[in-house]
Amino acid sequence: MRKFTYSVAIVAIALTLGLQTSFADSAKVRAAQEAAEEWLALVDAGDYDASWDETSSFFKSQVSKDAWRRQVAKARGPYGAVKSRKVAGSQYATELPNAPDGEYVIFQYLAAFEKKSKAVETITPMLDADGKWRVSGYYIR
């Protein structure tokens, strides 16, 4: 009987610790989503310079402001204004291909634009060195 009680206590402690980690990760996901949506508002408004200013230090080391301005205008310009957008999914990660280890959340949004009724936007905020979530990647298809 004691062995069973002891095992149950260990399992309960492990589950509690796991839940605390899940709660912490969900708080991180919420903070990352807020940063992503604030950043998307800049892109939606056509303020590409400000959107670059608000990207992660990693992003800025990979893409110049001028290059970003050209790339985002080319990618988003043909679609027109955003009509709607909703989160389709998110994934917390600490490792991504071609990126330094860190804390990331990959979001996929289903979006509708004036000239493109169905698009998928993938936005990846990362926890930057100053402790703030900032976008480190954006892709639209």
Secondary structure, DSSP 4 states (H G I P E B T S, - for coil): -HHHHHHHHHHHHHHHHHHHHHHHHHHHHHHHHHHHHHHHHHHHTT-HHHHHHTB-HHHHHHS-HHHHHHHHHHHHGGG-SEEEEEEEEEEEES--TTS-SS-EEEEEEEEEESS-S-EEEEEEEEE-TTS-EEEEEEEE-
